[in-house]
Structures are given as structure tokens and as C-alpha cells.
């Protein structure tokens, strides 16, 4: 791999550009990244620490912010495992079985990607709100979904469910069913086959999907904003808390919470890069978003 | 383990991949399922294994009806065309997998699994490679691991899907001989699928020739080569030429000329004459024979392969002419098949020109007929 890359650098192949063009292209790409990604990221951290480390820690220790962090972790802790189970089941069904409506299911899984998150949130308001069919019934039984944790969890699940499935479907389709059939023919039960053959075959792709799913679950704003109700200390997740603090001109607080989210993104990115670097072949072929 | 397959059929979405196939396999036999792609041979193998379930019919393992049993219950060793080795396990773990998943009373101790896996690796001549991973092996080595893994569960029958399909010619020939040795040593009842007639004829005790989801003929290599029972078998195995002819008054006619071939008691009417390019006698002049102009000729090893245009419709047939024969340099050649068969047009077995061979090829015909 490395050898072939070195080879193309010394001997110009038919598709490679001349050095000037290459230089310009690279400069444009890097410049773009710098202005639109690196600079804002730097701004977040400088703003967060603008009043010193103690102010930063103080902002994070503030009860409302702490509650937002807890809520975000809770939502991710519920949504990610559920989407992991759903993603594996959906990918398994689509990749290994033939059934009517398979193409439809595949399209359906992509739906959250094509629908604006705000609309996803509104769907839940329409479903569970007071003017909906089941809304009054829920209210009579004292079940609170909207403007409470269950609604936030539901909206987050909806927005993040494609990640694991989309990562696994191409991978599992590519691997086919021969390994599973071999395990079964050797006497393994369905569960043994899944645990000892299928799971090890998809583990890196699965981890990758879970990472993306987690990053989105913690960072989701639109859908959650619609169903949350913005009750301080109760239904504010980190992204919502950032918005509130910002609107109150509490820049240090807003950027402190934002820096935590940014840090999460960076860690995810680092693990993702590491995975790609080490297990590239196992992950390759998976759809990128 | 005797196998008995009775009137098995398999449909995929109303398309019949296998139509009422019957076959008896004796314990310890090495059977080849031979046919072009789409002939249903892999479907057949998967039905025996229980990887697919038949639409109808019965599969007997000995006296026991296995038709509705799951693949786990059937205890068959299946070697996949792609080998399907577990890529995250070592060679040793791959071979021991079938033993390690056993539960309850059948559970086997780790040390015993290891011992048996090592023993099998020794049998397939891979001792010393037990710690390798599949991607560190060559194609031929992977094939042997797959076979050892299938044999580890002491299967009642060993099923191999295109076992040498993905290997190059040299390794293929070696493994073929080696598989025969393993089979003779272990005595497993074995069925393998192949589209390579050389492989089937060389390796198998009996060859099952399949076409369009049906069995065309079952027999030893000599049977299917020398006494094909259908035009398909004649055309598929070995080289052949054919001509549309007519049978009248116990004579074979082509373009209203008798060929001097005795049709015996074959039914009159339109028929197809089949012969092998090398089974012809070259004649001087022609009163009652086939004659044609040379359309093309090429050198094949020690003979010249000549393509002749025969008759008004310029039908093309191939014959072989020895290099030193005067006909090799002529532009018009006359010949008569020495050994031949005629089949009623579109039908099954018919008359034979192999007078010195037994007449009745029907004993070799598939059990379905």
C-alpha cells in the first residue's frame, strides 16, 4: 500500500495532475477546512477559557449545566443501545434474508437523514400532544411524554437510528451468508452462530456505527428542541443549554458547555480515525455519511 | 451412510430449480454432480445438506427420513465453494469449531477438541499451521482446512460445493488426487459438485450428469462417456459432432442419401446423429458415407482437427484426421462414423452404432425414468 503510493508520487501516472494544480487543490481544501472547521473549534475553546480555568470549571459546575450534562448522558445511554439492537436486527434482516418490502425497509431506514430534525420533533408533538388521539389518554393516566425525558429519548432515537444499520448493511451484504451456513452445518445453534461468527465479523463496523450514533445522540438539537420544552434543570440537554446560556449573554458558560460537546466530537473523530487506520479493510465498503 | 433421494423438487418463486430428482447413493461412494451452471447441481447439494428445504419429495439418510430435519440435526460436513472459513479464528479453532459448539451430554473437553483438530490437520497435511489465520494461507491450504473442519464433526455424509473451483490448474490436479486418497482412507460417503467434466470423470465412482434441473444420466466414467443416453450427455461430456438425419427402413439417411449405417430397430423419422470427432473412418470416394468440403482446420496435438461443411445446408461437423493421412491436405474429405448414436429429434435414448458394446444402456439410465 505504502509502496504503491510512493510509486505514484515519483512516476507521474496518467491521472495525476501537475504540481501547481495539485498545490492549488490542496491549498483550497486545507484553507476551507481551516476557515470553516478549525477556526470555529479554536474559537469555542478560547471563548470557553476566556475568563480563566476556574471560571470554566465554575460554569460547568453550575446546577443547570450539570443537569444538562446528566440528561444528555442519560438520553445517549438509552438511545444508543436501543439503536444498536435495532441496527443489528435491521441490517441482519436486510443483508441475510429475502422478503417482500425489503427495498421499502431500506428506504425507510434512511428517512431520518432526509427529514429535517425539526419535523422529526414535530411528528412526536403531533403524536403525543394534547390535541392528538392518544394525548388525552396519556394525560389521564399521568404519563408525560412531551416536554419530559421520554419525549427527548424518542426524538433522539428517531434521529439516530440509521447510523448503526447503515454502517452494517453494506458490510453484512458483502460478507454474505456462507460463514453462518458453515457454522450451522457444523452444528452451532442460531445464537452460537451469531455470537461466535457473525458478531466478530461485524464488530469493527458495529463499533464505528455506535460511535457515530453516539455523537449524534449527544449533539442533536432540532428534534430535541421541539419536544423538550426547555425546562431548566429538567429537560435541557447540553445543546439546548448552550443555546439558553448564549441567549442570556453568558458566553463563558455557553462556550464551556459547548467545549464539552466539541471535545466529544474530537474524541469520536480520533477513535474513528484509529479504527479506520487499524481495521480499514473490515470497515471499508461501509457507507459514509 | 446410504442416501436415498426420492422425487425431490425445489421451486424458487415458481421457477423449478430441481424437478423430481431421484438418486440412490451407496455408503462410502464418491459421487460427482456434474452439469453446466444453472443445471441445479448446487441446489441439489444444498437440499441434501438441509441448507435449503425441498418443495416436495423425500431425502432418506439410511432408513431415516431427513427431509424435514434442520441442517444441525442432519450432521453433514459441508465444504463451501468460498471455503467460508471463520476469518477471526485460527486454523485450529476453525477445525475444532464443530466440536466446541456441542452442548450437554455431547460436550467435549477443550484438550480433546484440540487433540482431534490436530489429528485432522495432520490428515490434511497442514501440521504446524494450526496457529495461522485463514488470510495467511494459500487457496489450496484453505480448501484443506475447510475439509478438515467439515470432517471434524464425523459427518454422516460429506458434501463439497465446487471444491476446486477457485484454485489454479496445478493445485487443482494435486488436490484432486489427494481428495481421492483421503476418501479412500476415511471412507466417508461423499458428494461433490463440479462443472469440470475431467474432474468428475477422474475422481468420482459415479457421475451424475445434470441439466435443467433434471438428472440426465448416472453412471461410471466409462458409462457416461461411451454410452451416453441423451443428446445432452453426448454433447456435454467429451467432444462431439452432430447432424440432423432421417431414419427409414433401418437405415440412416442424410440429405436423401443413405450413410451405410444400420439403424437397427430405431423408430423411423427425424433424428440426430451423434459421433465423436476421433471416432471416424476416413474413406476414399463416397458411396454411402458423409462427405464435405474443408471449412477450417487447426492443429491439435498429434492430429488435425478439420471442420467440414456437409450437404446442401452446409452443416458443420468436426472430425479428426491423423497428420500423416493424405486426407489432411485435401479440400474435400469423405468419412463415416465408426461409433455413433442416433437420438429421435429432441428425445431420449435410441439406437447405437457401438455394436461391440452392450446394447442396453438403459440400466445406466437415471432412476427417474
Interface residues (C-beta under 8 A of the other chain):
Chain A: X176 X178 X179 X181 X182 X183 X184 X185 X186 X187 X188 X189 X192 X196 X197 X200 X201
Chain B: X49 X50 X51 X70 X71 X72 X75 X76 X77 X78 X80 X82 X84 X85 X86 X87 X88 X97 X98 X101 X102 X149 X150 X152 X153
